[in-house]
């Protein structure tokens, strides 16, 4: 069964600090992996997308990495801001058959001043 | 402005009373989908549509119906809502490319008593 596991479940950091969120997946065959940011009560917004051949992708202070061999991804946030407080969701999509993405349960990040 | 709209945003209803949540996108996207989000479970796909008149079940289709008569609209129908369908619902759309960004609507918070 396709699964996406994220860790930690929640994280509290101080403003200005860096943090790294983890995503492990067992989805096969692999097409792409996305990271989304979801503010409370709002729809997810895409941060990065990576295919099999890409091992790093940046979007401002967000940098995602992908190791397709170990089926692991990370999202690194640099110099955190209060507005980074949100849930971060890892989503993996298959390359064959029906187009049903597999979502992780998300990591809830709180940035304190 | 490119967007996905959902209506209503909030709905409280009673068990068994049929309801429809509308979803519309103005980006000429072929692919549309519905998700529900519950605490601790993350986003789960209910139904998706690859194009007009083409719909398919996601992970949790029981108790839901959809239709895709026009490219821009993808309504979600609950024929006989039950309390276990109390949830936060999101509609999303994207182009056919599996790498394309998926745009999410603002969400509909449904409570079934």
Interface residues (C-beta under 8 A of the other chain):
Chain A: X31 X32 X34 X41 X42 X43 X44 X45 X46 X49 X51 X89 X93 X95 X98 X99 X100 X101 X103 X104 X105 X106
Chain B: X4 X31 X40 X41 X42 X43 X44 X45 X48 X50 X56 X58 X59 X88 X90 X92 X98 X99 X101 X102 X104 X105 X106 X107
